[in-house]
Each structure stands twice: as C-alpha cells, then as structure tokens.
Amino acid sequence: MVSATSLILAGDVMTGRGVDQILASPGSPRLREQYVVDARSYVDLAEDVNGPIPRPVEDAWPWGDALSAMDEIGAAVRVMNLETSVTRSEEVAPGKGVHYRMNPANLGCLAEVRADVWTLANNHVLDHGMPGLLETLDTMHAAGLRTAGAGADGAQAWSPAIVRADGTRVVVASVGHVSSGVPASWAATARHPGVALLPDLSEGSAEMLADATMRGGMDGDLRVVSVHWGSNWGYDVPRQHRRFAHRLIDEGVHLLHGHSSHHPRPIEVYRGRLVLYGCGDLVNDYEGIRGYERFRDDLRLLYLARLRPGTGELEELSMLPFQARQMRLWRASGEDTSWLARTLDETGARFGTHVRLREDRVLALDTTG
C-alpha cells in the first residue's frame, strides 16, 4: 500500500537586510528606504527588544529549532518562498520603498534548511534589477537549489519544479499576483527575464495555470500551486482569491500554497484539497518594528500536510509553532501556541475549518465542511 505523501510548507523567507548582516559574510548594509539607510539598524531594533545577537552567527542560526523539528518529521517535500534576491548588484528597482538583498557568500544559510523547492515569483526577487535576478538564479542553481517561478525568460519562469518522493512526483508551480505588490513590469516574457506573473485571477488564468502543472505530467502526480498574493495584514480573504483557489482545484490542482501576508491567514479544505490562503512569514528581520502587534507576527508556523496517494486529498494537516527572537526561531510557548490556535480557529470558522491544540503543543486542523 502506497503511503501518504508529506509536504512541509512555509511562507516567506526573507534572509536579506538585517538577517544578512548577522551572517558570516554580510553584504553592503546600504539601504534606500525612506527612514532606514543601514540594514544594521534592523539588527539594533531586534536587540533592543530581545537582547544581544551573537555576530557572526552560523548559517543554521536563523532556522533555530525549526531545523530539528523538520528532521523529526522525517521524509517530506519541503517548499518555501524566498522573498529576497541573492546578489551583490547595486541596481535597485525604481518605485519600491523596500529592497531585500542577501550576499551570495551567505547562501549556506539557505542550504541549511534543505528545501526541495524555493518559489521565487514574488515582489522582492527583482529588488536589485535584472542583474540581481540573474545572479540569484545562477547562484542558487550552481549550489543545486531547485527553484520555480522566475527565469531568464517566460518558459523558464512558468516551468514547474518537479520533486520525486517515494515513487510520487510532486509538481510545484510558483506564480505571483499584483495584489502582493509585484510590479507588472517584472513579468517574464519570451525575450525578457522575470517572474511568472498572473495576468489576473480569472477562470481562464486558473485553467492556464492548472494546465501548466499538468503539461508533460503523469498519472498520480501531486500538483501544488504556490501563489504570492494579497495584502500584508488582516484575516480577510478576498472573494476573488477564494474563487480562484476553487477553480484551480476544480481543474486538478491538489494543494494551494498561498503567501505574502506577514502572519497566518485562514485555512480551507475544498473538495478534500488543502487551501492555505496565507502561510505568514517564517524568517525575517521584523523584530522591533512597531504598529501591527495585534497580529503577533513574531509567531511563525511550519505546515505539515499529508496527502493521500492518487487523489491528493488532505489526510492530515498539523502546524508547528515557533517564535522569532534574536532573528532565530524558537519553539513557541504554550501560551503563544494557544493564542495561535484560538486565532486560526476563529478566523477559519467561516471556511468550515477548526484548529485545535494537541497535547504536544502542535496545532491540528479539523474540518466540518
């Protein structure tokens, strides 16, 4: 009997700016933001809140307790969204208030987490221009890191990544949408590098995207669409996003992996398939930034989804909670984990999903619809 296929899913990984500065080979700290001109200022903010950060840190530092937690899970396909360029390029994208960049010499930090697919169709991968994007792709591919969602042309950007797991192929397509701040000019074309950018959220676009995950596919493939969309804050899911997600599943996609929001958003199970509307950030340098405390963006989740072979239906979803302190992930306390469980339960109720807290301080999804 073929066992379920396990996937570990995470939202945005932002190893640029402050995180880059604490690693062994920090790049230039110069920023072109309105209020902050030195990336080390974000390290100072974090230290003001949670105490000194040793510098330089080892490559594994930002992942903290998440590394051992993933290893304890065992075999699983790991999919994460890298919302940072990996480049030394000094070119900056015009009209953007924030630019993320990680020194290629710090690539070992990304290698530590052993992601099977890094999705790149987002609103920061071209922060340092086309030279920055091409260096990002060259650097990651030379290190054997598999990507999807960006490329030297449209064909590469729209080609899904394929991972083989215990005899099952997992096909991962990465796309972005302008609602997350991806400039329309970043769309990859036949002659232009860029990202796989959805033209809209229409039924036609859903059909086109689903078809891209099936092209050259095989019976039994598990098809995942990873989409960067929506605003940064809040628990509302636009009706247009929900319709698009449903259409993708109607067209044969098995799981939708959404991200862009800085905190977890509601979860839905539609026709037995998992829809994560917003996974929240996993790694960033946001400690000490004020203004959105009620969303508790210091709390982070890793999502472990087990999908039934053949049908791709959700067998089980559990969520491992962490808290970001000192730019490192620590196991969340019982009190913080309870807060996450209550919040996801309340916001997911209208989608027919409920979240409960297990005795081992892991969150589990229950469905009623």
Secondary structure in CASP SS format (residue, H / E / C, confidence):
PFRMAT SS
TARGET T0000
AUTHOR 0000-0000-0000
METHOD secondary structure of the structure
MODEL  1
M C 1.00
V C 1.00
S C 1.00
A C 1.00
T E 1.00
S E 1.00
L E 1.00
I E 1.00
L E 1.00
A E 1.00
G E 1.00
D E 1.00
V E 1.00
M C 1.00
T C 1.00
G C 1.00
R C 1.00
G H 1.00
V H 1.00
D H 1.00
Q H 1.00
I H 1.00
L C 1.00
A C 1.00
S C 1.00
P C 1.00
G C 1.00
S C 1.00
P C 1.00
R E 1.00
L C 1.00
R C 1.00
E C 1.00
Q C 1.00
Y C 1.00
V C 1.00
V C 1.00
D E 1.00
A C 1.00
R H 1.00
S H 1.00
Y H 1.00
V H 1.00
D H 1.00
L H 1.00
A H 1.00
E H 1.00
D H 1.00
V H 1.00
N H 1.00
G C 1.00
P C 1.00
I C 1.00
P C 1.00
R C 1.00
P C 1.00
V C 1.00
E C 1.00
D C 1.00
A C 1.00
W H 1.00
P H 1.00
W H 1.00
G C 1.00
D H 1.00
A H 1.00
L H 1.00
S H 1.00
A H 1.00
M H 1.00
D H 1.00
E H 1.00
I H 1.00
G C 1.00
A C 1.00
A C 1.00
V E 1.00
R E 1.00
V E 1.00
M E 1.00
N E 1.00
L E 1.00
E C 1.00
T C 1.00
S E 1.00
V E 1.00
T C 1.00
R C 1.00
S C 1.00
E C 1.00
E C 1.00
V C 1.00
A C 1.00
P C 1.00
G C 1.00
K C 1.00
G C 1.00
V C 1.00
H C 1.00
Y C 1.00
R E 1.00
M E 1.00
N C 1.00
P H 1.00
A H 1.00
N H 1.00
L C 1.00
G H 1.00
C H 1.00
L H 1.00
A H 1.00
E H 1.00
V C 1.00
R C 1.00
A C 1.00
D C 1.00
V E 1.00
W E 1.00
T E 1.00
L C 1.00
A C 1.00
N C 1.00
N C 1.00
H C 1.00
V C 1.00
L C 1.00
D C 1.00
H C 1.00
G H 1.00
M H 1.00
P H 1.00
G H 1.00
L H 1.00
L H 1.00
E H 1.00
T H 1.00
L H 1.00
D H 1.00
T H 1.00
M H 1.00
H H 1.00
A H 1.00
A C 1.00
G C 1.00
L C 1.00
R C 1.00
T E 1.00
A E 1.00
G C 1.00
A E 1.00
G E 1.00
A C 1.00
D C 1.00
G H 1.00
A H 1.00
Q H 1.00
A H 1.00
W H 1.00
S C 1.00
P C 1.00
A E 1.00
I E 1.00
V E 1.00
R E 1.00
A E 1.00
D C 1.00
G C 1.00
T E 1.00
R E 1.00
V E 1.00
V E 1.00
V E 1.00
A E 1.00
S E 1.00
V E 1.00
G E 1.00
H C 1.00
V H 1.00
S H 1.00
S H 1.00
G C 1.00
V C 1.00
P C 1.00
A H 1.00
S H 1.00
W H 1.00
A E 1.00
A C 1.00
T E 1.00
A C 1.00
R C 1.00
H E 1.00
P C 1.00
G E 1.00
V E 1.00
A C 1.00
L E 1.00
L C 1.00
P C 1.00
D C 1.00
L C 1.00
S C 1.00
E H 1.00
G H 1.00
S H 1.00
A H 1.00
E H 1.00
M H 1.00
L H 1.00
A H 1.00
D H 1.00
A H 1.00
T H 1.00
M H 1.00
R C 1.00
G C 1.00
G C 1.00
M C 1.00
D C 1.00
G C 1.00
D C 1.00
L E 1.00
R E 1.00
V E 1.00
V E 1.00
S E 1.00
V E 1.00
H E 1.00
W C 1.00
G C 1.00
S C 1.00
N C 1.00
W C 1.00
G C 1.00
Y C 1.00
D C 1.00
V C 1.00
P C 1.00
R H 1.00
Q H 1.00
H H 1.00
R H 1.00
R H 1.00
F H 1.00
A H 1.00
H H 1.00
R H 1.00
L H 1.00
I H 1.00
D H 1.00
E C 1.00
G C 1.00
V C 1.00
H C 1.00
L E 1.00
L E 1.00
H E 1.00
G E 1.00
H E 1.00
S C 1.00
S C 1.00
H C 1.00
H C 1.00
P C 1.00
R C 1.00
P C 1.00
I E 1.00
E E 1.00
V E 1.00
Y E 1.00
R C 1.00
G C 1.00
R E 1.00
L E 1.00
V E 1.00
L E 1.00
Y C 1.00
G C 1.00
C C 1.00
G C 1.00
D E 1.00
L E 1.00
V E 1.00
N C 1.00
D C 1.00
Y C 1.00
E C 1.00
G C 1.00
I C 1.00
R C 1.00
G C 1.00
Y C 1.00
E H 1.00
R H 1.00
F H 1.00
R C 1.00
D C 1.00
D C 1.00
L E 1.00
R E 1.00
L E 1.00
L E 1.00
Y E 1.00
L E 1.00
A E 1.00
R E 1.00
L E 1.00
R C 1.00
P C 1.00
G C 1.00
T C 1.00
G C 1.00
E C 1.00
L E 1.00
E E 1.00
E E 1.00
L E 1.00
S E 1.00
M E 1.00
L E 1.00
P E 1.00
F E 1.00
Q E 1.00
A E 1.00
R E 1.00
Q C 1.00
M C 1.00
R E 1.00
L E 1.00
W E 1.00
R E 1.00
A C 1.00
S C 1.00
G H 1.00
E H 1.00
D H 1.00
T H 1.00
S H 1.00
W H 1.00
L H 1.00
A H 1.00
R H 1.00
T H 1.00
L H 1.00
D H 1.00
E H 1.00
T H 1.00
G H 1.00
A H 1.00
R H 1.00
F H 1.00
G C 1.00
T E 1.00
H E 1.00
V E 1.00
R E 1.00
L E 1.00
R C 1.00
E C 1.00
D C 1.00
R C 1.00
V C 1.00
L E 1.00
A E 1.00
L E 1.00
D E 1.00
T E 1.00
T C 1.00
G C 1.00
END
